[in-house]
Amino acid sequence: MAQHNDHGRIAEAIAQNYLRTRGLTTITTNYHCRYGELDLVMRDGNVLVIAEIRYRRHTAFVGPVDSVSPAKRRRIARAAMHFRQRHPACRHHAVRLDIL
C-alpha cells in the first residue's frame, strides 16, 4: 500500500479522536457511494457532521479549506444526501461540513 494512504488513514484517526473529544459521536467512516466518499460521518447533537480530512505535508501553498475544490464540495454534498436517504434516522438532521 502506498505511503500516502497510510498518512491519510493516520490523519483520519487523529481527526476522529479530536472530534470525539469535542463530544461528537461517530456514525461511520469512509462511506462510499456512487457520488464519492465521506471520510467521517459523525453526529453533534442533532447535527449530522460530514468531516473531510485533508492531510498535507506542507501547508505553505494551500490550506485544507482551499484544497477542497467546488467540484469536490458538490461530490461531498451529493454523497451526504445519499447517506441521509439510506439512513432514515439521519434524514431530518441538519448537515454541517467540517474540513480538518
Stockholm file with secondary structure:
# STOCKHOLM 1.0

chainA/1-100         MAQHNDHGRIAEAIAQNYLRTRGLTTITTNYHCRYGELDLVMRDGNVLVIAEIRYRRHTAFVGPVDSVSPAKRRRIARAAMHFRQRHPACRHHAVRLDIL
#=GR chainA/1-100 SS CCHHHHHHHHHHHHHHHHHHHTTCEEEEEEEEETTEEEEEEEEETTEEEEEECCCCSCCSSCCTTTTSCHHHHHHHHHHHHHHHHHCGGGTTSEEEEEEC
#=GC SS_cons         CCHHHHHHHHHHHHHHHHHHHTTCEEEEEEEEETTEEEEEEEEETTEEEEEECCCCSCCSSCCTTTTSCHHHHHHHHHHHHHHHHHCGGGTTSEEEEEEC
//
